[in-house]
Amino acid sequence: MINQDTIDTLRKVEVGARRLFIDGVHADAQSGTSLPVISPIDGRSFATIADGGAADVDRAVASARKIFERGSWSRSAPAFRKTVLTKFAELVEKHADELTVLGVRDNGTEIALAYKAEPLSAAGTIRYYAEAIDKVYGEIAPTADNVLGLIHREPLGVVGVIVPWNFPLMIGAWKIAPALAAGNVIVVKPPEIASLTLLRLAELGAEAGLPDGVFNVVTGRGSVAGEALGLHMDVDAIAFTGSGPVGRLLLEYSARSNLKRVFLELGGKSPNIVFADAVDLKQAAVVSANGIFRNSGQVCVAGSRLLVQASIYDRFMDELVKATTKLKVGDPLDLASDIGAVSSAEQLDKNLGFVTRAAEEGARLVTGGERILIETGGSYMAPAIFENVTGEMQLAREEVFGPVLGVMRFETEEEAVRLANSTVYGLASAVWTANLSTAHRMVRAINAGVVHVNTYGGADITVPLGGVKQSGFGRDKSLHAIDKYTDLKTAWIALG
Ligand code: NAD
């Protein structure tokens, strides 16, 4: 684990002007312009990133295509790719302290969480796909004796990776690692408010031995660089995590350009359901508070709708409020903080807008909901809990992506299922019960990519992640993710 002295040294490191990373070298954006990097810790600019545009995306895609066609990565032996990616994972681990502090200065995640969830998780993901890739076999089809049907797996080509700011390294690695392991080449468009760690990741990839052009990064605005990548005629696929509206745009770009495939991991409004027979209500309350409020609620799988059975409602709410008010919001670079900063002033305003609207619509604010630590100049918010939330309210329907929890009460299992499935989303969920049959019925009944039972938010690289309904399609993580980055090609050989 990182220690406070190291953090305090690294937080002072000058970052300066960061440039694009194309064909293995740093490059200015063709426009010559840059964007400020504002830290949500204190509201101050501490670096700049290049404001990449369509011309830069063109350069990055051309460099990626060139190396893809040359085959020195795409057609190399999987064992070679494994060696390079294993070295890459080691370098990410070696630079974990640096990457963590850089990322926290950029997006405000509390450092203990960032350390595990960002570099360490990314390194683990890269290692997992490195180790997997030389164990993926082709197939021989069960045809008649006079033919041989061979099924090969081939990389797609140039994959565009577009990710959000909440966990850019972790989520980025979920796409970058299987794509590279399968022999693809990539152009990454980091989130404009948290680009620094992905730029550093590309440098470490080069140091590990990725050939020039295999891993390119074009920073800049989503509506400019992201759009150019989505519309590019020579990009074969886009792997995206982010909001629903941008996901829709990417599908549209694909239809308007070359029908590139698009994989979407979008938002959620995940139900966390506590039955009266939950084994340990106190423990359930502590985990539930963490399940919505860690990283200031900026977690796609956050349990943002809490459904509590009526007979234990008051008892559970007491425990929940106790657990929530114990969480210390503060400087994300202080190991003593449980929750860091909201990622930007704009996101904080958006969160506060949800609080105002929830109160206007008749929900009751139980705790929190206000901007705090204003004197720091940063973006901090006290975790908010609303009760008396009904299905029609904005808070029950729309993703906040901030520390705002809406609580509803239910009487029966049927009512819990109806409420749980009553949004357009289907990403995550949880059920707390001591009854195995209830748990199994709920796992089947809830329409979501994951149903946690007697916990919230546990995960592992071996387990797929993704949503149903408007939470997107395609799965990150596990061996299944390799399917997204490969095509099946068949050879039909007449044996005579
Ligand atoms: P966002 O959709 O605004 O941005 C995501 C990325 O898309 C950024 O890199 C951005 O620059 C880019 N982008 C923006 N406009 C674009 C355009 N017109 N064309 C192409 N790219 C464009 O999302 P955000 O605010 O960064 O992140 C929050 C959202 O991400 C939430 O909805 C959250 O639920 C979702 N999310 C989902 C998961 C998951 O695994 N399902 C994980 C984390 C976050």
Boltz pocket constraint, residues with backbone or C-beta under 6 A from the ligand:
constraints:
  - pocket:
      binder: B
      contacts: [[A, 162], [A, 163], [A, 164], [A, 165], [A, 166], [A, 171], [A, 189], [A, 190], [A, 191], [A, 192], [A, 220], [A, 221], [A, 222], [A, 223], [A, 224], [A, 225], [A, 226], [A, 227], [A, 228], [A, 230], [A, 241], [A, 242], [A, 243], [A, 244], [A, 246], [A, 247], [A, 249], [A, 250], [A, 265], [A, 266], [A, 267], [A, 268], [A, 299], [A, 300], [A, 301], [A, 399], [A, 401], [A, 427], [A, 466], [A, 467], [A, 471]]
      max_distance: 6.0
